Amino acid sequence: MIVFLIVFVPLLILFLWMFFKSSPNHIEPKKIKIYNYSTIVLGVLLCVTYSLKIKTDMAGGSDSAWWPILAIMFSLVMFSGLLLVSAIIRKFLIFRK
């Protein structure tokens, strides 16, 4: 768990930094901000939704104390992946030259 956090927390910070720094310059900034912040909101909503799903699936079981750890681990991976996919879509499909 500790090794996972040591790897994925800096990786998430790096992906966030790269996501915002790699925004296209030839498009008006307002459109880029709307896309970037809607991606962040979507990522947070997906993480919260899946964390609640993990909680309800594990409720009452013998391993029900592990749901927060699994939710955090999956949220870090899912949010990082969402940022990566969203940056690729932004660069090559939506805001291409």
Secondary structure, 3 states (H helix, E strand, C coil): CHHHHHHHHHHHHHHHHHHHHCCCCCCCHHHHHHHHHHHHHHHHHHHHHHHHHHHHHHCCCCCHHHHHHHHHHHHHHHHHHHHHHHHHHHHHHHCCC
